Amino acid sequence: MIPAPFDYHRPGTLNEAVALLARHGEDAKVLAGGHSLLPAMKLRLAQPKVLVDIGRIGDLRTIREQDGKIAIGALSTHGEIESSLLLRQSCPLLPEVAATIGDAQVRNRGTIGGSLAHADPAADWPAAIVALDAEIEVAGPKGSRTIPAQAFFVDMLQTVLGPNEILKEIRVTPTPRSVAYEKFAQKASGFAVCGVAVVVENSAARIGITGVAPKAYRAAAVEAALRGKFSASQIPSAADKAAAGVEPLGDIHASPEYRAHLAKVLTRRALQRALSRG
């Protein structure tokens, strides 16, 4: 199908983009890689009157060290993250996750910021972002603000981003190599029916799970079961708590019961693989 008519703007700076959003309000949508928005527009599930294309704002497409952390611009593509030498050395979970996303065409156009802002419950990035305890910086008419990853996702396709705000960058702390991402993917799309990201550090684990609930979540019960007694023998019983406290989704791809089962199995596998890399 053909999208409904819209006005198109291509700002050269982040401030210009924020000003355009402030001017047009809820009539405007931000265009980054376009992998989520454009299909929705073609089906007329989304009919914005104004598109603000931020794809040419170079400041949003950097991966750099900053104040002891790694700052990843929102327009960094999945492919750029996959191939980043800095991330491979200092935060290897992100390149590992990037390599599982879609196909080469998707990875070369899709952006981490666009994926996080869209908040698809089957997206891969949210699991890694919450497991890494990342910070998300957003820019708006009143300036910038920083949001902890766990507070960023509200519900299915919902975040705390305001209508006039743009996701600017993601900041993560360098990690050891004891990380892993395990995923059971939809065969046609590559989206996660369940995805589990694990970071093992200081004899404790941080675990982010996507695809199971309406939003990505930390497997707090698993983390608590391993805290202070992390060992290979403890992993199976701890992993059985991976779906504790959540209501798994059910759809044509998997029942709630099967998603809960996948969360347990993939959590066990991810923990075992992360531990083996420590």
N, C-alpha and C positions, 0 to 999 in steps of 0.2 A: 504494500500500500504506500501511498504518498503522504508525508506528514502534513498536518494543518499549517497554514501560512504563519510565518514568524519573522520578526526582525532579528538581524544578526549583527553582533558587535564583537570586535577582536581587539581588546585593550592591550597596550604594550607593557603596563605595569600592574602590580597587585593593587595599588591604590586606585587606579582607574577602574579596575574590575569591581572592587568593593563599592565605589561610587555608583557604578551602573546598577548593581544589585540594590543599593539603597534607593536609587531613583525609580526603579521599576517594581520593587517589592516582590510579591508572590507571583507576578506575571513572568518573572525571569527564572531561567535555569542556567546553571554553570555547565559548560561543555569542556571536558578534559580529554580523555581518550575516546569517549563516545560509545564504548562497548555496551553500556547499560542504557543510556539515555536514547541513543538513536534508534535502536530496535523498538523501544517503547513508543517513540514518536511515530515511527512508520506504522505501527499498529493502532495509533491514536489512543494508546493508553495514557500517554502524556502529551499535552497540547500547550506547551509554553508559548506565550506571545513574544518572548524575547529570549534569544540565546546569547550568553556571554562566553565567548570562546577564550579560555585562558591558556590555550596550548602554546602560545608564542612567548609566554613570560619566562624568560630564561632563569630568573632567580629561583623558580620553583622546581628546577630540574637539576639539582646538585646533590651529591653524596659526599659529605665532608666530615672531618673531625672538628668538634667544637666543644670547648670547656669540658673535656674528659668524656664526652658522649659522641655518638655518631648521629648527625642530622641528615635526614633523607627528605629531599624536596618532594612535595605532593605529586609533581608531574614526572617523577622518576618512573620509568616503565618497569614492568615485571622483568623484561629482558636485561635492562641495565642493572637491576638489583641482582639478578642471577649471575651476571658476569663481573660484578664489582669486586676488585681485588681487596679493597679495604674491608668490605663486608665479609668476604670469605675468610679473611684473617681475624677480624675482630668480632663479628656477629654472624657466624656461619648458618644459624637457623634461617635467616632471611633468604639467602641464595638457595637454600634447600627447598624452602616453600615455593619460591618463585619458579623453580624448575618444574613444579607439578601443575602449574596453572595453564589451562587451555592447550593451545598449540603455539607454534612459533609466531604466527601472525598475531594472535591475541597477545602474546608476551611482548611483542615489539610495538604495540599500540596502547594496550591497556596500562593504566597508571595505578600506583598504590593508593594515592589520595582519592581517586575516583571510586575505587573499590571500597575503601573504608567509609567514605561519605554515603555511598549507596546502601551499605549495611545489609547486603543480601545474606540471609542466614546460612547459605551454602558456600559463601566465599571463603577462600583460604586465609587471607591476610589477618582477619580478626583473631583467629586462634593464636597466631604467632605474636601479634601485637599485645594481647593480654598476658601471654606467657612471659614476654620480655619486660612487663611492667613499663611499657613505653609511655612517653608524653606526646600529646598531640597539640600542636599550636595552630590556632585558627585566627584569622584576621577579619575584623568587622569595622563598621563605622566608628566605633568607640576605641579602636586599637586592637591589640592582640591579647589573647588569653590562652592559657595552657590547661589542658584537660587530661587527667589520668586515663589510660586506655580503658580501664574497667568501668569508668563513669561515662565514656563516650557513647556506648551503644545502649539504646533505650529499649527497643523492641524490634520486631521484624521490619526492616527497611526504615528504621527510625534511629536518629542520633540526636545528640544535644546541639548540633549545629543550628544556629539561628538562620532565618531566611535571608539575611543580608551578610552572612559570614562565609568565608572560603577557607577550607583546610589548607594550611600553609606548609607545614612540615611535621615529620615524625622524628622523635629523638629516642634513641635507645642507648643503654649502657653496654659497653663491650662485655662479652661473655666468654667462658671457656669453650672448648670444643665439644663438651658433653651435652649436646642438643640432638633433637630428632623430630621429624615430622612424619606421621603415618596417616595415610588417607585411603578411604574407600570412595572411589569416584563414580559419578554417573558416566556411563560409557559414551554417551553421545556428546555431552557438553564438557566433561571434565570437572564439573562442580563437585563439591564434597557432600556425599551423603553423610559422611562423618570424617572429620579431620582432627588430629590430636597433635599439638605442638608441646614439646617438653624442653625445659632448661633445668639441668642438674648442676647445682652450685652450692658449695659449703655444706655438703651432706644433706641437702634439702632439694625439693623439686618444685618448680612452678609449671602448671599444666593448663593450657588453653584448649578448649574444645569448640569446634564449629560444626554446623550441619545438623546438630541434634536438637537444639532448642531454637526458639525464635531469634535469639541473639547468642553470640559467642559468650562463653563463661569460663571462669576459673574452676577447676575441679577441686574445690576447697577440701572436700572430705578425703580425697586421695592424698592431697598434700599433707593434711593433718595426720593421716595414718602413717606416713613415712617420716614425719618430722622427728628428728632425734634418733631414729633407728633405721636409716636408709640402708638397705642391703638387697641383693638380688632375691633372697628368699622371701622378703617382705612384699615384693612387687605384686605377685598374683592376687593376694588377698586385698591389698590396697586398691588395685585397679578395679576390683569389683564394685567400688564405690563411685565410679566415674560418672554415673548418671544420677547420683543421689541429689535430691532437692530440685530436680528439673522435671518438666513435663515434655517428653520428647515429641517431636512433630511426627505426623503420619501423612503420607501422600502416595502417589503412584510408584514412587521409587523405593519406599521402605515404610513399614509399619512402625509405630512408636516402640514396640517391643524389640524390633530388629535394630532400630537406631540405638536403643539402650545397650543392646548386646554388642554392637559395633564399638560403642564408646569404651566399653570394658576391654574388649580385645585389643583395640588399637592403642589404648592407654598402656596396657601391659607391654605391647611390642615397642612403643616409643620409649618407655622408661628403660626397658632392657637394652635397647640400642644406644640410648644416650649414656647409660651407665658404662657400656662397653667402650665408649669413646673417651671416657674420663681419664 
